[in-house]
């Protein structure tokens, strides 16, 4: 179980890093899944968690973009600040 949380934490940090490094990045769930090598269900869950954490928002056409001004969010897996 700890390995699963570690993998989730790693994926969350990787996705956040991509959105930080590329301002204006706009991805559909299918595009994000291909980019990060995740199946659609896992990708939508991860993106949804980042929307819930107010790091991302979903556009009207279903793509995801970063909210401005949010550098640190709470880790969904551990409840700790993610850098």
Secondary structure in CASP SS format (residue, H / E / C, confidence):
PFRMAT SS
TARGET T0000
AUTHOR 0000-0000-0000
METHOD secondary structure of the structure
MODEL  1
X C 1.00
X H 1.00
X H 1.00
X H 1.00
X H 1.00
X H 1.00
X H 1.00
X H 1.00
X H 1.00
X H 1.00
X H 1.00
X H 1.00
X H 1.00
X H 1.00
X H 1.00
X H 1.00
X H 1.00
X H 1.00
X H 1.00
X H 1.00
X H 1.00
X C 1.00
X C 1.00
X C 1.00
X C 1.00
X E 1.00
X E 1.00
X C 1.00
X H 1.00
X H 1.00
X H 1.00
X H 1.00
X H 1.00
X H 1.00
X H 1.00
X H 1.00
X C 1.00
X C 1.00
X C 1.00
X H 1.00
X H 1.00
X H 1.00
X H 1.00
X H 1.00
X H 1.00
X H 1.00
X H 1.00
X H 1.00
X H 1.00
X H 1.00
X H 1.00
X H 1.00
X C 1.00
X C 1.00
X C 1.00
X E 1.00
X E 1.00
X E 1.00
X C 1.00
X C 1.00
X C 1.00
X C 1.00
X C 1.00
X E 1.00
X E 1.00
X E 1.00
X C 1.00
X C 1.00
X C 1.00
X C 1.00
X C 1.00
X C 1.00
X E 1.00
X E 1.00
X C 1.00
X C 1.00
X C 1.00
X C 1.00
X C 1.00
X C 1.00
X E 1.00
X E 1.00
X C 1.00
END
